[in-house]
Structure formats: structure tokens, C-alpha cells
Amino acid sequence: MGSGGPSRYDRFSGPSSKDNREPGQRDRDRVLYTSAFQRLAEVTQVVSPDEGHVFHNRLTHSLKVAQVARRLAEKSSNDKTQKEIAESLGGIDPDVTEAAALAHDIGHPPFGHITEQALEQLVTDAGEPDGFEGNAQSFRIVTRLSVRSRRPTPGLDLTRATLNAILKYPWLKGHGLKKNKWGAYRSEEQEFLWARELVPAGDFTKGVEAELMDWADDVTYAVHDAADFYCAGIMPLDRLASQGDDSERKRFFDEVFLRLGDDLDYRRWELEQAFTKLVNWMPFDQNYLGTRDHRARTRYTTANLIQRYIEAVSLQVPSKVGEPRIVLDPERQKEVFMLKQLTWHYVILNPSLGAQQYGQKKIIKELFTIFQEAAETPRHEDRRIFPFAFREELDLAGRDSHRITRIICDFIASMTEKQAYAQYGKLTGVNPGSSLH
């Protein structure tokens, strides 16, 4: 594991063979080639591409988060006024930041946050106190579940720097700043503590590369979802940007602030003012028709917004434990917050999506129950419903109910949405499908 104190580029397994790549580049490539990353092509970001429009999925979202995160890291580490601060923070590696961004969603289960909530309840009720959390699942995948080679080393054996950069919530369940978010399960506590040797004990603050990745995630989600749903005719950016009729903006504001209540970092008038200034700048004066001009305006807007939010970041040396290492322009932060609320207002609160998610949650609950019964029955022939890899894990688990629950959770979380529908159809008899696939 290295000597003379923790090094950013140590690997948990110890020294490994070298090639022409830098350590962060090797980490990036290892994440990029995992099946867990590949499956994100069939995991919804907000709305499935099967709806008839080219929406972002979790794979394209992750690729764009990685691109924005890399640009943020390059700006922060190369800018003359910021370079010295970056070095005093231990350095900012664009390759590490990009690798962490590529990995940040690989633990995301089918159907998104509705499944996160369902699995958290199901796993906890089954007696496994660590429950389920998408970020902790991502950390588990890169440290334990992924298979990189025939060597016995579990996971991707990423550097300490990349593991720390993945940790958006650098604490275990019940020990950090948010009760409903955590970065690792106790099954990966050893790897978690090893990664966090780069920061002082008791410091729950994200590493600087994790902070950059987290902002890139917010920016990409806010900007590209707005573009997706404007192009799909769901989000009326033209009416929201109208200078002659503010009724659409008022309806949007009223819903947002009624829904959020006092759970805001800024006052209502500040957020309204920031959003109004932003949409008044947008070049939209009618609903999207897909013409060359409309495509050009949309592309111009998204490119300028991304650059605007990259430039919103500056570095600082924390004056006390717990203080962040990046500073965000408050006006830009307000804009991103309100852009994210657009997706809630026009998409997530839509009754049709709510009905779909209700059904998806039911599928996850029934799959969990079926798999749990099959895994715990004395008749091992029932375990034939599991793929071979998971049968191997169940055999190793023996009668350990905690391990069995975690394996079932890993199996469900590893599915694509099509796989979840197909498994549900077969196991309930609703749609038997093929006996050969």
C-alpha cells in the first residue's frame, strides 16, 4: 500500500505493473471498460428514450459529467491565479476527476431514485442495516464487485485519489452530514477508510476533485435535461422566457416555492430574479420545431450555459475543518438550482410518470421477495433463477442472511430496465419470454 504516508496514487493491492499511462488515466480506462458502466446505456436518466425522443440516458449523462468535470479540473489546475491554491490542496488531476465522474452513477439501479428508495426499505427490513444507496453501490462496484483480470484482487483496484474523488458523501450510514445519503457500506469500510487517509480524521468534507465532479453533475443534469424536455415539447422555455407575458414563470415559481417551503439556501425573490435574468437571455421565442435555426439556438444555449458554470468555480484553502475547497459564484448557483427545478415541475411531478414509477416500484418489490425466497430455501434447485455469477456468491454466503440480502440487492441493482421487466415477466408468469435467454 505504499510507504512514507499515504500517496494519492497508491493502489489498495500494492504496487502494480506500469505502462505508458499516468495513474489517473489507468483508472479512467478501467472504469470505462466495465460492464457496470456499459449497462448505463439502458438505465433512464429521467424519462426513457423509448418514449420517442432522444433523451439522455445514464450513460450519455455520465459521459457529459466526465467531460465537464475534466474541464473544471483543467481550469482549476492550470489557471495562473488558481494553480498555487490547487497545489496547496494536494493537487488536482484532470484524469482522476474524469475517472470519478465516469464512475459516479455506475451503482444507479434500474428505474432510478424510485428503486433506490424501494431497495433501501427492502434491504433494511430484511435486517441489513446499511440498506441501499446508489453512491455506496458505486463505491462497492469499483472496490469489490467489478472483475478486472484473473488476479484475485477484487474490484478495479483504483488509486486512492480516484476512490476519494468518487465519494460525494464521504461517510458511512448514520455518521455524516445527511441522513439519507452515504458513500460506502460497512462491507467496504476498509477500502473507504484507506481512501480517506488523504484527509484529516473526522473531516466529512468532500475532496476537491469530488467537489468538482459534484458540481459537474449538477450542471449537466440541469442544462441537458432542460434542453431535452424543451426539444420534446414538455418544457416551455419560450413561454418562460417571454418578456411580454410572465404568467408561465409565475405558475412555475408558485409551485416550486410551495413544494420546497423553507428548505432553501436563498430567499424567494433572489431565486426568482436569478431565473428571470437567465431565461430572458435565452434565444427562445416559440416552441421547438426542430428546424436548423431551433437546433442552432438550443446548441448555442447549452454550450454557453456549460461554459458559464465552468467559470463559476474558484478554489480556496479551507480555514477550518469542514469548509469546502471550491467556491461557487452564488448567482450561478441560484441559476443551476432553478434549472433543476424545471425538471421537477414539468416532468417528475407529471401524473403519467408517477403512475409509471408506481408500477416500477412494485416490480422491484416483487423481484426482491421472489429472489429472497429462492435464495433462502433449503431446496437449492430454486437458485437456478439466479445467473451463475450470483449462484457462486450465494454458495459462498452459506446461511449468512446479511450476505444473502446484499447479494440479492447487488443482483437487482445490476439490471438494466429491460432486464428488470423481463425478469418480472418470467418469474411471475405474466410474460414467460424465451427459455433460452
Long-range contacts (C-beta under 8 A, 24 or more apart in sequence): 1-194, 6-160, 6-197, 6-198, 7-160, 8-90, 8-91, 8-93, 8-96, 8-159, 8-160, 8-161, 8-198, 9-159, 9-160, 9-161, 10-159, 10-160, 11-157, 11-158, 11-159, 11-160, 12-143, 12-153, 12-157, 12-160, 12-191, 12-194, 13-153, 13-157, 16-157, 22-95, 23-95, 23-96, 23-159, 23-161, 24-93, 24-94, 24-95, 24-96, 24-98, 24-99, 24-159, 24-161, 24-162, 25-95, 27-95, 27-96, 27-99, 27-156, 27-158, 27-159, 27-162, 28-95, 28-98, 28-99, 28-102, 30-99, 30-148, 30-156, 30-157, 30-158, 31-99, 31-102, 31-103, 31-106, 31-142, 31-156, 31-158, 32-102, 34-106, 34-141, 34-146, 34-156, 35-146, 36-106, 36-107, 36-141, 36-145, 36-146, 36-414, 37-62, 37-102, 37-103, 37-106, 39-414, 39-415, 39-416, 40-105, 40-106, 40-108, 41-416, 42-416, 42-417, 42-418, 42-419, 43-108, 43-109, 43-110, 43-112, 43-416, 43-417, 44-111, 44-112, 44-417, 45-112, 45-221, 45-225, 46-112, 46-225, 46-228, 46-343, 46-347, 46-348, 47-228, 47-229, 47-232, 47-347, 47-353, 48-417, 51-232, 53-228, 53-231, 53-232, 54-228, 55-228, 55-232, 56-224, 56-225, 56-228, 58-105, 58-108, 61-105, 61-220, 61-221, 61-224, 62-101, 62-102, 62-104, 62-105, 62-106, 63-102, 64-220, 64-224, 65-101, 65-102, 65-104, 65-105, 65-213, 65-216, 65-217, 65-220, 66-98, 66-101, 66-102, 66-216, 67-98, 68-101, 68-216, 68-219, 68-220, 68-306, 68-310, 69-97, 69-98, 69-100, 69-101, 69-212, 69-213, 69-216, 69-217, 70-94, 70-97, 70-98, 70-101, 71-310, 72-97, 72-212, 72-215, 72-216, 72-310, 72-313, 73-97, 73-98, 73-209, 73-212, 75-310, 75-311, 75-313, 76-208, 76-212, 76-313, 76-315, 76-326, 82-314, 82-315, 85-315, 85-316, 85-317, 86-208, 86-315, 88-317, 89-208, 89-315, 89-317, 89-325, 90-198, 90-208, 92-208, 92-209, 92-212, 93-161, 93-209, 96-159, 96-161, 96-162, 96-165, 96-209, 97-165, 97-209, 97-212, 97-213, 99-158, 99-162, 99-165, 100-162, 100-165, 100-166, 100-209, 100-210, 100-213, 101-213, 101-216, 101-217, 103-138, 103-141, 103-142, 103-162, 103-166, 104-135, 104-138, 104-166, 104-168, 104-213, 104-217, 105-134, 105-138, 106-138, 106-141, 106-142, 107-134, 107-135, 107-136, 107-137, 107-138, 107-139, 107-140, 107-141, 107-413, 108-134, 108-137, 108-138, 109-134, 109-137, 109-364, 109-412, 109-413, 109-415, 110-360, 110-364, 110-412, 110-413, 110-415, 110-416, 110-417, 110-419, 110-420, 111-357, 111-360, 111-361, 111-363, 111-364, 111-417, 111-420, 114-357, 114-360, 114-361, 114-364, 115-360, 115-361, 115-364, 115-412, 115-413, 117-361, 118-361, 118-364, 118-365, 118-368, 119-364, 119-368, 119-409, 119-412, 119-413, 122-364, 122-365, 122-368, 122-409, 123-405, 123-406, 123-409, 126-372, 126-401, 126-405, 127-401, 127-402, 127-405, 128-402, 128-405, 128-406, 128-409, 129-173, 130-172, 130-173, 130-185, 130-186, 130-187, 131-173, 132-409, 132-413, 133-169, 133-173, 133-181, 133-182, 133-183, 135-167, 135-168, 135-169, 135-181, 135-182, 135-183, 136-173, 136-182, 136-183, 136-184, 136-185, 136-188, 137-410, 137-413, 138-166, 139-163, 139-166, 139-167, 139-183, 139-184, 139-185, 139-188, 139-191, 139-192, 140-184, 140-185, 140-187, 140-188, 140-410, 142-166, 143-188, 143-191, 144-187, 144-188, 144-191, 145-410, 155-191, 160-194, 160-195, 160-197, 160-198, 161-198, 161-209, 163-191, 163-194, 163-195, 164-195, 164-196, 164-198, 164-199, 164-207, 164-209, 164-210, 165-207, 165-209, 165-210, 165-213, 166-210, 166-213, 167-192, 167-195, 167-196, 167-206, 167-207, 167-210, 168-206, 168-210, 168-213, 168-214, 168-217, 170-196, 170-199, 170-204, 170-205, 170-206, 170-207, 170-210, 171-204, 175-204, 176-204, 177-204, 185-406, 187-406, 200-321, 202-321, 203-321, 203-322, 204-322, 205-318, 205-321, 205-322, 205-323, 205-324, 205-325, 206-324, 206-325, 207-325, 208-315, 208-325, 208-326, 211-324, 211-325, 211-326, 212-313, 212-326, 215-309, 215-313, 215-326, 215-328, 218-336, 218-340, 219-305, 219-306, 219-309, 219-310, 219-336, 220-306, 221-340, 221-343, 222-336, 222-339, 222-340, 222-343, 223-302, 223-305, 223-306, 223-309, 223-339, 224-302, 225-340, 225-342, 225-343, 225-347, 226-339, 226-342, 226-343, 227-298, 227-301, 227-302, 229-342, 229-343, 229-346, 229-347, 230-284, 230-288, 230-298, 231-288, 231-290, 231-298, 232-288, 233-287, 233-288, 234-346, 234-347, 235-342, 235-343, 235-346, 235-347, 236-287, 236-346, 237-279, 237-282, 237-284, 238-284, 238-285, 238-286, 238-287, 240-279, 240-342, 241-279, 241-280, 241-282, 241-284, 241-285, 243-280, 246-276, 249-275, 249-276, 249-279, 252-341, 252-342, 252-345, 255-345, 255-349, 256-338, 256-341, 256-344, 256-345, 259-344, 265-337, 266-330, 266-334, 266-337, 270-334, 271-334, 271-337, 271-338, 274-331, 274-334, 274-335, 274-338, 275-334, 275-335, 275-338, 278-335, 278-338, 278-339, 308-332, 309-335, 309-336, 360-420, 363-420, 363-421, 363-424, 364-412, 364-420, 366-424, 366-427, 366-428, 367-412, 367-420, 367-423, 367-424, 367-427, 368-408, 368-409, 368-412, 370-427, 370-428, 371-408, 371-411, 371-412, 372-404, 372-405, 372-408, 375-404, 375-407, 375-408, 376-401, 376-404, 385-427, 386-411, 387-411
